[in-house]
């Protein structure tokens, strides 16, 4: 049997394939394992979800590169499929971006996206964003491309300029970022289907394109069929897992508060044995038999 394709090379294969690659969001190693076990070919490490899960706060630039990379490392170690990670603004200037890229690469990540917001940044679907100059971001993209040690490591350039400077400016920025060496282009938060189509049409053929299906965000929730027709190569569903987990925990706690025990909620939950199986206890038993006394 041939050796499995390395995650970074596999990500490039998936981005070049017909039809978009669907990457659900994960905010920790457990949610990443669930994404993989559900049959998806890639995992997206959400910065929004990472911030919420690590410190219980909103995505407004509160986490450092160290905290983000540590979470990315745990997620990448938990799955075999490629992991695409949010790297925010690169956490500084172009020189800092070099260290950021190398940190994510060492963590086992297959690709990252870098955005052109002013630091501290905000979630792309929040108001009050500001963007740095085009030339500064071009320097960051060039630095990111030069910093990677593995040529298959994917650099995704994200622009948040649509909400600040208008869609035409955002598309012009995406073109400049492609020329600077970005492998994939990501125009964040278009607010109408016409705008989505315009992004796809004007950037077609320049590089693979990202569509961020941000659950509850400012971009219209168009169908995967329409996304495919428009020619997007990567679709992110960043926070659905986080929202589902939040709803599930709230429901359990409400039952516990009301009844004094979680018994009424248990039929809808995984069993203890089922849960230990999905997080890999049978693998541990196998290792014990192979290497134990």
C-alpha positions as a printed Julia matrix, in Angstrom:
293×3 Matrix{Float64}:
   0.0    0.0     0.0
   1.19   3.51   -0.75
   1.93   5.86    2.14
  -0.86   8.31    3.04
  -0.5   11.8     1.61
   0.95  14.29    4.09
  -1.67  16.73    5.39
  -0.26  19.8     3.62
   0.03  18.1     0.25
  -3.42  16.63    0.83
  -4.85  20.09    1.49
  -3.46  21.34   -1.81
  -5.0   18.35   -3.58
  -8.37  19.05   -2.0
  -8.25  22.75   -2.9
  -7.49  21.86   -6.52
 -10.26  19.27   -6.81
 -13.66  19.82   -8.43
 -16.14  21.21   -5.95
 -15.42  23.02   -2.71
 -13.64  21.56    0.28
 -15.92  21.79    3.33
 -14.09  22.51    6.59
 -16.23  22.66    9.75
 -14.87  24.67   12.64
 -13.25  23.13   15.69
 -12.29  24.97   18.84
 -10.44  22.17   20.66
  -9.07  18.68   20.11
 -12.35  16.96   20.95
 -14.4   18.97   18.46
 -11.69  18.36   15.85
 -11.94  14.59   16.4
 -15.7   14.8    15.99
 -15.3   16.68   12.69
 -12.93  14.01   11.4
 -15.14  11.16   12.63
 -18.11  12.73   10.83
 -16.25  12.15    7.57
 -14.99  15.62    6.68
 -11.69  15.94    4.83
 -10.37  18.98    6.72
 -10.75  20.8    10.03
 -10.81  24.57   10.49
  -9.46  25.93   13.79
 -11.7   28.88   14.51
 -10.21  31.9    16.26
 -13.67  32.91   17.46
 -14.19  29.49   19.02
 -10.65  29.27   20.36
 -11.08  32.58   22.19
 -14.48  31.57   23.55
 -13.31  28.16   24.73
  -9.95  29.2    26.19
 -10.91  32.39   28.02
 -14.69  32.67   27.64
 -14.42  36.02   25.89
 -15.26  37.46   22.43
 -12.96  37.4    19.42
 -11.49  40.9    19.71
  -7.76  40.2    19.61
  -7.33  39.03   23.2
  -5.29  35.88   22.52
  -1.57  35.85   21.8
   0.16  33.88   19.07
   1.42  31.45   21.73
  -2.11  30.66   22.91
  -3.42  30.24   19.38
  -0.5   28.05   18.27
  -0.76  25.87   21.38
  -4.42  25.21   20.58
  -3.53  24.54   16.95
  -0.89  22.03   18.01
  -3.35  20.07   20.14
  -5.92  20.03   17.35
  -3.43  18.93   14.7
  -2.19  16.13   16.99
  -5.74  14.84   17.49
  -6.6   14.24   13.82
  -5.08  12.9    10.62
  -6.87  15.23    8.21
  -5.41  18.65    7.29
  -6.03  21.47    9.74
  -6.47  25.06    8.53
  -5.99  27.61   11.31
  -6.89  31.2    11.98
  -3.68  33.2    12.49
  -5.4   36.58   12.92
  -3.14  39.45   11.79
   0.09  37.51   12.32
   0.36  39.21   15.73
   2.49  42.15   14.69
   4.45  43.37   11.69
   5.98  41.43    8.8
   8.87  40.24   10.97
   6.44  38.88   13.55
   4.59  37.1    10.74
   7.76  35.11   10.02
   7.71  33.72   13.55
   3.95  33.15   13.41
   4.19  31.1    10.21
   7.03  29.01   11.56
   5.15  28.42   14.82
   2.04  27.15   13.05
   4.15  25.06   10.7
   5.97  23.45   13.63
   2.59  22.78   15.24
   1.61  20.56   12.29
  -0.9   22.91   10.7
  -1.51  22.55    6.94
  -2.41  26.18    6.27
  -3.29  29.48    7.92
  -5.16  32.63    7.05
  -3.74  36.07    7.74
  -5.96  39.15    7.73
  -5.34  42.81    7.03
  -7.01  44.24   10.12
  -5.38  46.62   12.56
  -4.39  44.85   15.77
  -6.22  44.31   18.1
  -8.5   42.78   15.49
 -12.17  41.86   15.7
 -14.22  38.98   14.39
 -14.84  39.58   10.7
 -18.59  39.79   11.26
 -18.41  42.43   14.0
 -18.62  46.18   13.48
 -15.85  48.66   14.2
 -13.05  47.04   12.23
 -10.07  48.92   10.79
  -7.56  47.77    8.17
  -3.87  48.41    7.65
  -2.48  49.8     4.4
  -2.25  47.59    1.33
   1.54  47.91    1.15
   1.95  46.8     4.75
  -0.23  43.73    4.19
   1.61  42.9     0.97
   4.8   42.86    3.02
   3.2   40.49    5.51
   2.11  38.09    2.77
   5.56  38.16    1.19
   7.11  37.48    4.6
   4.7   34.6     5.23
   5.47  32.97    1.89
   9.21  33.32    2.45
   9.07  32.04    6.04
   7.52  28.63    5.39
   9.93  25.74    5.33
   7.48  23.38    3.64
   6.43  24.71    0.23
   3.09  22.89    0.62
   2.16  25.01    3.66
  -0.84  27.04    2.47
  -0.98  30.83    2.95
  -4.52  32.23    2.8
  -4.77  36.01    2.52
  -7.91  37.42    4.08
  -9.11  40.97    3.59
 -11.63  42.63    5.88
 -11.69  45.78    3.77
 -15.21  45.3     2.36
 -16.77  46.64    5.56
 -14.32  49.54    5.78
 -13.42  50.63    2.24
 -16.07  48.91    0.13
 -16.17  45.74   -1.94
 -14.17  47.1    -4.89
 -11.3   47.98   -2.58
 -11.45  44.54   -0.97
 -11.24  42.84   -4.36
  -8.32  45.07   -5.35
  -6.57  44.13   -2.12
  -7.13  40.43   -2.81
  -5.49  40.85   -6.21
  -2.47  42.53   -4.62
  -2.19  39.76   -2.04
  -2.23  37.11   -4.75
   0.6   38.93   -6.53
   2.5   38.99   -3.21
   2.41  35.2    -2.98
  -0.84  34.19   -1.31
  -2.0   30.7    -2.29
  -5.69  31.26   -1.51
  -7.84  34.42   -1.32
 -10.48  35.2     1.3
 -12.73  38.26    1.02
 -14.45  38.4     4.38
 -18.09  39.29    5.06
 -19.74  40.23    1.75
 -23.26  41.25    2.71
 -25.37  40.21   -0.29
 -25.52  37.38   -2.78
 -24.68  39.87   -5.54
 -21.52  40.82   -3.66
 -20.6   37.16   -3.2
 -21.03  36.58   -6.94
 -18.97  39.67   -7.74
 -16.09  38.43   -5.57
 -16.2   35.06   -7.31
 -16.38  36.56  -10.81
 -13.67  39.19  -10.4
 -11.17  36.89   -8.66
 -11.9   33.77  -10.72
  -8.76  32.02  -11.89
  -6.43  34.15   -9.8
  -6.29  31.7    -6.87
  -8.63  29.35   -5.01
 -11.29  31.3    -3.12
 -12.68  30.97    0.42
 -16.34  31.33    1.33
 -16.92  31.89    5.04
 -20.4   30.54    5.89
 -20.31  32.27    9.28
 -23.3   30.97   11.21
 -25.45  33.99   12.06
 -22.95  36.41   10.52
 -23.36  39.18    7.97
 -22.93  37.04    4.86
 -26.14  35.53    3.43
 -26.43  31.78    4.15
 -26.47  30.58    0.54
 -26.6   26.9    -0.37
 -23.56  24.73   -0.95
 -24.88  24.14   -4.47
 -24.76  27.89   -5.17
 -21.31  28.17   -3.6
 -20.16  25.4    -5.92
 -21.69  27.13   -8.96
 -19.81  30.31   -8.1
 -16.52  28.45   -8.01
 -15.37  28.74   -4.4
 -12.74  26.17   -3.42
 -12.99  26.21    0.37
 -16.08  26.65    2.56
 -15.66  27.34    6.26
 -18.44  26.67    8.77
 -16.58  28.26   11.67
 -18.76  28.27   14.77
 -21.59  25.77   14.33
 -19.88  23.22   16.57
 -19.32  25.86   19.25
 -22.94  27.02   19.13
 -24.21  23.42   19.26
 -21.99  22.62   22.25
 -23.19  25.77   24.03
 -26.83  24.85   23.45
 -26.26  21.29   24.64
 -24.46  22.35   27.82
 -27.14  24.91   28.61
 -29.87  22.29   28.2
 -28.08  19.82   30.46
 -27.45  22.44   33.15
 -31.07  23.56   33.05
 -32.18  19.97   33.64
 -29.67  19.59   36.46
 -30.76  22.84   38.09
 -34.45  21.98   37.8
 -34.36  18.28   38.73
 -31.29  18.03   40.92
 -29.81  15.31   38.68
 -29.09  15.04   34.94
 -31.11  11.81   34.61
 -33.8   13.27   32.34
 -31.18  14.52   29.9
 -29.13  11.34   29.73
 -31.11   9.54   26.95
 -30.03  12.23   24.48
 -26.34  12.03   25.39
 -23.58   9.61   24.4
 -23.12   6.76   26.84
 -20.01   6.67   29.0
 -18.63   3.68   27.07
 -19.58   5.19   23.73
 -17.8    8.42   24.58
 -14.61   6.71   25.73
 -14.63   4.73   22.48
 -14.88   7.85   20.32
 -11.97   9.53   22.11
  -9.76   6.5    21.54
  -9.84   4.2    24.56
  -9.71   1.05   22.35
  -6.45   2.36   20.86
  -5.02   2.73   24.37
  -6.04  -0.83   25.22
  -4.3   -2.05   22.07
  -1.11  -0.22   23.02
  -1.28  -1.68   26.53
  -1.47  -5.18   25.08
   1.46  -4.51   22.71
   3.81  -2.79   25.11
   2.57  -3.51   28.64
   4.18  -6.05   30.99
